[in-house]
């Protein structure tokens, strides 16, 4: 799990350097990113300290806890929702639909 978190930090570090100054709502344990998941632009907030990701989806936010993964970082719940990423590639499964995703643009302010 620690290796997967390091991979996420390294993958998102170049984006963080381009973003605006971080305010009090941000700290070293929180990473903001956006993923283009086919037809959806999905803002994501990775909370390393709490061990979850919060995805902003069209039908509302979805918070998924971190689960064991052999490669990359995987977040999933008992309802079949899953967000798995390795570097700038990811997959999103919600409501039984699977979407291929890529890291997109600047981090969220």
Buried (B, 14 or more C-beta within 10 A) or exposed (E): EEEBBEBBBEBBEEBBEEEEEBEEEBEEEBBBBBBBBEEBEBBBBBBBEEBBBBBBBEEEEBBBEBBEBEEBBBBBBEEEBBBBBBEBBBBBBBEEEEBEBBBBEEBBE
